[in-house]
Amino acid sequence: MWAVIKVDETLKFYNFQTEQYEVVSDIKFAHADELESINGISISFGGFTKTVLDHERSIKILLKHGFPLFMKKTDAREAAKAVNLTGYTYTQFEVSKIQL
């Protein structure tokens, strides 16, 4: 699953309902060097790499807060282009199953 994001000082997810990038404080991160193995999403900014922990929990949180997720990266790109976003990128969540 894919989400539209922006990375500056913090990781922000694009909310297509509010038309704004928003910080989702419930999503947990760790510095990559703090982990024995990295099985999350690595986000690099300002010389630091942070990793999203627990993809399945993160997806539930994003959906609960109304953030859209896309099955394919091309779908996320088309949605971003449709609202004329600039300065965005994508992140991928790996899940074994989705329970809605």
N, C-alpha and C positions, 0 to 999 in steps of 0.2 A: 504494500500500500504506500502511496506517495502523498506528501503534503507540500504545500507551497510555503516557503520560509524566507526570512531575511536574517542575515547574521551581521550584526555590528558589534556593539558591546555585549549584547545578549542575543539569545535565540528567540525569534518571534515567528509565530505562525500567522498566516494570512487568513482572516475571517471574512469570507465572501458576503456574509449577512451585514456586518457592520462596516465593511469596506476599509478595514484597518489591520495593520500588523499588531498582534497582541502577544504579550508574554503569558505563558501558561505555567504558573508557579508550581502546580502539582506534578509536573514532569521532572523526574530526578536525573541529575547529571553527576558525573565523577570525572576527575582528571584522568586521562589515559594512563599516566604513570602510576596511579593509585591502584590499578586493576591488574590482577594476575594474567587475565586474558580478556581480550576485547571482543565482545559479541554484540555490541550495541552500535549505534550510529555515531561516528566521530564527526565532530564539528570543530573546525580550526578557525580561530580568530585571535588577533593580537598576540600571535606567537604561542598560544595555548591550545591544546586539544581537549575538548570535553566530549564525553560519550554519554548518549542517552541510554539509561538503564531500563530494562523491562519494557520491551516494545509493546506487548499485549496490553499492559496496564496503561501505557501512554496512549494507545489507540482508543481505549475506552474513555479516557479523560478528554481527549480531543473531540470525540463524537458527542460526549455528554455536554460539552461547552459549545457545540454547534459548529465546530471546524470541519469542513469537508475533507474527506480523504479520497484518493483516486486509485483505481486498480492499476493503471498504467501511467508512466511518466508523461507520455504524450497527452493523456487526458488532463493532467495537472497543467501542462504547458498551454494547452488550448484554453482552459478556464482562465489562466493568468492573462493570456493575450486578449481574451474577450473583454476584460475589464481594464485593459491598457496598463497593467502593472509594469513597473520598472524596478531594477535593483533586486530582483528576487532570484531565488534558486529553489532547489527541491531537496527533500530528504526522504529516504525510504525506510519504512518499517517492515521488519520481517516478522510474520506471525504464523503460528501453526494452525490456528483456527480463529474464527471471529464469531463471537456470540453477541448478537444485538438484542 
